[in-house]
Amino acid sequence: MRSQLFSKWSIKKFIVFEFILFGTLYVFQYPISNLVNWIIVDKVLSKIPSGYFTDSYFLVTSGLLGYFLYRKSEITFQISLFKIILPILLAFRFSDIWVITCLKILPFIGYIDVFVLTYFVSLICSIYNFLISKKPNKKIYEIQTSGFIGDDPILYEADDFYNRKVTANRIADLIVRSSTNSSFAISVNGPYGSGKTSFINLISNGLNKYGNDDLIIKIQFDPWSFDNKADLAGIFLEQLIEKLAEVEPTLSAVLLSYLKKITKLEPGMTSLVGRMHLFSHFIFGQAINERERIELILQKLDRKIIVFIDDLDRLQPLEVWDIFRIIRNTVNFSKFYYVVAFDREYAITSLEKINLSYKDVYLEKIFQLEVPLPKIEIDKVYDVLKDRLKLILDDSDYNELDHDILPHYFELEYEQSLQGIFENARGVTRFVNSLIISYPLIKDEIVFKEFFFLELLKFKYPGVYDALYEHKELFLIKKQVAAAYKERLFLKISINEEGSHVAFTQVLKTACGSDFSNSDAFLIFNLFSHLFSGPFSSKQKGENSVTNPAAFGIYFKYFLGKMDLSERQFKFALKGGIKQLGTFVKDSYNRGLGEKLIKRFLIVDRFSSKQEFENYLNILFQLASRYTEDEGVTAFPYQILIDKLSDYPGDLKKLYANYSTKYQKFIKGLFSNYENSLFFLNQLIFEIKRNRKIEDYGTIREFSQIQVGYFKELVNSNHGLSEKVVWMFWGIREFNKDDGKANDDDFGYLVDDSIAILKRALFICDLSAFLKSIIQNSMHDENKYSISNMVFEQIFIDKEELLGIVRASENTSESTKSEFVDFYRKLENAGFSPVEFNFESLVNKGITSI
């Protein structure tokens, strides 16, 4: 719409229109002013007394008028009005032809100025809102330019969202205060992704306040970062010696001499280590025991050596054991403190794989202190989730997350709680990064709460997520709800039935080929129950809901495919005026979305204004006309449209001040528009009359005459008596009014005027289609045929008249005429009871008189 309003072509048309209108008003200003004076100014406006009450009335009235234009009218209408007001204002407001009456309150402002000014304000506001609505979302722009969120460990206390620094600082303080005769090893235990690296970083930060140079020496060893782990112990010892060489060369040299004897480390391994090796021989020789010498040096040393070892649970079992032996045996000296982070279960499993018989007590011999990673308050996890999603989500979606989803669906006490979804900060980061990809792509096409739950399923149980998309028939069933054409997906298993959880677990196993724990199955079941209602639910959700089969795939594909109908664009077009709605429908139909458009149009049930409703129906009639031309006149669901035309669900009386006359006039105008398909319009009138709904729009006679007009128009055109025109003829009927309901046994009676037109046409048109339409199968024997009773009861009272017309026809092939005559004579001999006959061309099951 924006391109239509402000394109170069529209601006050129605007300039030309304004020039012509202004020129006309200027050239004819005197006769026009005389005419206006005579009609309204002298007779009405000049009689209005000027005063404060009049001023107040005009100010209030103009304000209400401006508000109405701003809230209720389309921007296209306001711009069209602007095209007219602007040249009138320029031509007459500042000329000397008219004397403008001014306000009593503000003598320099005329009454007409108040109305014009109010209108311009409303127009400017409408244009501003229109332009603002087209601007890209700032948050989406920011997240697209800033990229993903890194899963970086915490380095500083300011980033500690989970308040683990209290425990970390306490550990750091105790390390500094402690004094031991051998090394002291602390294990920080926690599962993968729980924040072990961040926690040992916080311990390291806690040590910083004591000063690295005064009391402590910190050494960081990350065994997982080395490509070649064949001699992991040697790598660790080399790194230890290099670090000590920088601060305590003597200790480093003695350690090198000691470690040379118990490891495979060679003097030439690195230049630094080689030099330290020679230095140790020069000073100490080999006479004194190296372990005793190391302890003597450490006793004189005022500093403690703290070694941080991380990511132990990323190593192979033998590599894990190598590190444990270094801590327990190789470098087991006083003033050495080890802080080692790993998953305890993984460590025990690794020891099992190397057949360590005393694995259960091995860790207790290695570590004097095991510190389970401090548990995170679940509220803190959600706070991090909210802080990160606030940068991504639209304000309305974020408010729903903050005020509805998190408080209501993640409470532990809630029967269908989702609290087990997030276990740690790493999970939150992974989830948010996933939303950074998917949310901006379809945020305007989805229900956010459903999208959020589905993304939780993808994050936590990707296999189930895939199974839901690929085998949704195992979980879901499609049902009609409310009006026909409105379909929704429901859970096959009712969430309220006893044993439903067990049954759902079995479906999960079938769909995914694996078992789930009770807690996982329960969590998955809860997610499904939040996404889809049970099979007996009467809940109805919007058209962009994941429960709508037409929108289901969008939630998984993250884009609108060629055969997807955009809900956002549809709603925008519906509000944008008839031109925009027509353009949207045309473009969508050309992409093969005719049936989806019909379905979507027919379930619209709320309109903000009469203009919106009339635009909607005009375009719907155009759409239905094209659709029935392509797919056949019976392909359209007429009953749903009839219900809508008959004021279901009862809003039309609110839109039309004089419903009985104005609405009927509008409806008759739709049926009088020959630009629409006459076949569609005729069939719709037929269905309306058959359903006894005609009184909602006018009289039966009025609409019968409209049908007769269609028939006459087509017969006189190049259509003649084609199959479609003959079908139209049989639809020009009237029905007996009984109980106000459609009666399938009531075939109605043909309208005399249409019969007269038909008889005239039979003399000048090909009769093939008409003859096919009157031949019908016997209800009791499909091999026998007869002529419809309506032919002889309502059209040809004299049966021989029909036979005479057929014989005299000059536009029907001789073979067709001969075949019909033979059939007629055989039927006549049987007293017009059904007879067997071998037709070659006249039987056409696609056309019937009923």
Number of C-alpha atoms within 10 A of each C-alpha: 17 10 9 13 13 11 11 11 11 13 13 12 11 14 12 12 15 19 13 12 17 20 14 14 19 16 11 11 18 13 11 14 16 13 12 13 16 12 11 11 14 12 11 11 11 12 9 8 9 14 13 12 12 15 18 14 12 17 17 12 15 21 19 13 15 21 16 13 19 20 12 14 18 19 21 18 12 19 16 12 13 17 16 14 16 15 21 17 15 13 19 17 16 11 11 8 13 11 11 14 16 18 22 17 12 10 10 11 14 17 21 16 18 18 17 17 14 19 24 16 14 21 20 13 13 20 16 11 11 14 11 11 10 9 8 9 14 12 16 18 12 12 17 14 9 9 11 16 13 10 14 11 18 18 16 14 17 9 13 15 15 17 16 19 24 13 17 21 17 13 20 20 16 10 20 17 8 11 13 11 12 15 22 24 23 19 22 22 21 19 16 15 14 20 23 25 22 20 23 26 20 27 25 23 18 21 24 15 10 14 10 14 11 10 15 19 19 18 15 15 17 12 22 18 11 10 7 10 15 11 13 18 22 20 16 16 19 18 16 19 22 18 17 19 17 9 12 15 17 17 20 23 26 25 23 26 22 20 20 15 11 9 13 11 19 13 17 11 11 12 10 14 22 14 13 24 21 15 18 21 13 10 11 14 11 12 6 9 10 18 17 11 16 19 17 12 15 18 13 8 14 11 17 21 21 23 20 21 22 21 18 22 20 16 17 14 19 15 21 20 18 16 19 21 15 16 22 19 11 17 18 19 21 18 25 21 24 21 22 25 26 22 21 19 12 18 20 17 13 21 20 15 11 12 10 13 10 10 16 12 10 14 19 11 11 20 20 12 14 18 15 15 20 20 13 17 11 17 13 15 20 19 15 16 19 19 11 16 20 17 16 24 23 18 12 10 17 18 13 14 20 16 10 13 16 18 13 16 18 20 16 13 10 12 10 18 17 21 17 13 18 18 15 19 22 19 19 22 19 16 19 22 18 15 20 21 15 18 23 19 15 20 17 15 22 23 18 21 17 19 21 18 18 19 22 20 21 17 19 18 15 13 16 18 21 16 18 20 15 11 14 15 15 16 20 21 15 16 13 11 15 11 12 14 16 17 19 25 25 24 24 18 21 19 21 11 9 9 11 14 19 14 12 23 20 15 15 23 14 13 20 16 11 10 13 15 9 12 10 16 19 19 21 24 20 19 20 23 18 15 20 23 23 20 17 13 13 10 12 15 14 12 21 22 25 24 23 19 17 18 20 17 16 20 24 18 13 17 15 16 11 10 12 17 21 19 17 15 14 19 12 15 20 23 22 18 21 21 16 19 23 20 14 17 22 16 11 20 19 9 13 13 18 20 16 16 19 19 18 17 18 20 17 14 13 13 16 12 16 16 17 21 18 18 18 21 21 20 21 20 19 19 23 24 21 18 21 16 15 11 12 14 23 11 13 20 16 19 15 17 19 18 15 18 18 17 13 14 11 11 13 20 12 11 16 14 12 11 13 13 12 12 21 16 13 15 17 16 12 18 22 17 14 12 10 19 21 23 23 25 24 26 22 22 24 24 18 25 25 24 18 21 21 20 12 15 20 16 12 19 12 13 23 23 15 19 29 21 17 24 25 19 15 18 21 12 10 9 13 21 26 18 20 16 21 23 23 25 27 22 26 28 20 20 18 15 15 9 8 11 11 18 16 9 6 12 15 19 16 20 21 14 15 21 18 11 16 20 14 11 17 20 15 15 20 19 25 21 20 23 19 22 23 21 22 22 18 16 10 8 11 11 13 16 23 20 22 16 13 18 16 15 12 13 19 15 12 10 14 12 12 17 16 11 15 24 14 12 17 15 14 17 12 13 11 17 22 13 16 22 16 12 21 19 13 17 19 15 11 11 10 15 14 22 19 16 15 12 13 9 12 19 20 16 11 9 20 18 21 13
